[in-house]
Amino acid sequence: MKKMFLLLLLLAVSGFSQPAPLDLTVDQAIKLALANNPAQRISALEVKQYRYRLRQNFNFLPEATLQGSKILDEKLMTIEIPPFYPGAEPTEATLRFQKNYAFSFQIVQPVFTGGKLMFNYQNAALDLKIAKEKEKNSRAETVLNVRKMFYNIQILQELLKAHQEAFSLAESNYGNVRKSFDLGMVSQYDLLRAELAFSATKPDVLRVENLLETSVLGLKLMLGVPSAQEVRLQGELGYRPLQLELVKLLQDSRRNRSELLQLQMQKKKIANLLKITWAQYIPNFSIVASYSYQSDFFKFNSGNWDDYFNISLGVSFPIFTGLKRSAQIGEMNVLKKIMDLNIRQLNDATQLEVESKYRSINQEYENIQLGLKNMESAKEGVRIAELNYHEGMITILELNSSYNELTRAKVNYLQALYNYNIAIAEIEKLTGVNLNGGLE
């Protein structure tokens, strides 16, 4: 009795320890992925990194330095003083130019650098903008990948139902043919064909089941959900007719595509680097102000402290740098041409992608409509084939063909539905515009 009680208690505890199923819509899945996906978190941290780097380029502000020193040991300069009268011995004297303790406060304020400081700051600001754009692009990539995975699982679930229905039809047909064979109403050939058709549907069910389990595991990893957690997808993958304008989609893609914006900002950086390189031919001017205290004794009330200050204008002008500046200018000009070609190439690729997705959306919408009609026709074909077969008007091969036609129609419809929603999601990423499609 005690063992039975412990067993029941153990089962109860294990039951309570099982996590509750997680019901997710596609929007909830996207939120989880954005919160838990490592790539998204890395891109967010990179934005912080470049924000700190921007602060490092406040070089146009004055630089203040406080210094202090104490002489531990020194060798003084010795001079020989001639005698005051002939025949006397010369005397030696030591000269000391620095006291034991010295404290100084110095301020250096750049006045004119030919624009180098300003352009460096602008490039740091561009780096921050590029990091933010990369984070935005990473976010869009995460959203697209979650949608693909989510829609793929929904399609596989429906596809599994279709193959299970085909399996049930084949199983029922095999049972009916078996009974008819036992009564001597059909031939052994019909029985073998029915058994073969029934056996052929099982591998399809197993294949889709394996694909479904793998896809669900991939979605859990993408969302940061434990593999043991049961996930149930909410909502059906439907379709919504869209009225799209190709010209507007192309304009939005050129204006909003993240990769294109990043290249354009890189081009601005190269232009600033070229200006910085040209500015190296211009001298730098800065004001240096210094204030110092010196004393032989570290006592503030000793009255032995002497103070000094000076304000000077500093000039720095590199005359010869070993042809480095001219080589840098040449390199920047080449990089600018390369960037122009990259932008042109990406513009052409963007136009091709948008036009391709635009045509895919229209084509897949027509395929969806055709698939709905084909499924309706195939269902009616199965009903008629079953009646004709029982009346002896068609063979078992024609009956099996009607079953296969119904399964094929369902598969084609589901594939068109998936392609339609994925094409919408991809064109949304390219254009940066929410088309309000594929979410329901």
ABEGO torsion letter per residue (X at the ends): XAAAAAAAAAAAAAAAABBBBBBBBAAAAAAAAAAABAAAAAAAAAAAAAAAAAAAABAABBBBBBBBBBBABBBBBBBBBBBABBGBBBBBBBBBABBABBBBBBBBBBABAGGAAAAAAAAAAAAAAAAAAAAAAAAAAAAAAAAAAAAAAAAAAAAAAAAAAAAAAAAAAAAAAAAAAAAGABBAAAAAAAAAAAAAAAAAAAAAAAAAAAAAAAAAAAAGBBAABBBBBBEBBBBBBBBBBAAAAAAAAAAABAAAAAAAAAAAAAAAAAAAAAAAABBBBBBBBBBBBBBABBBAAAGABBBBBBBBBBBBBBABAGGAAAAAAAAAAAAAAAAAAAAAAAAAAAAAAAAAAAAAAAAAAAAAAAAAAAAAAAAAAAAAAAAAAAAGABBAAAAAAAAAAAAAAAAAAAAAAAAAAAAAAAAAAAAGBBAGBGAX
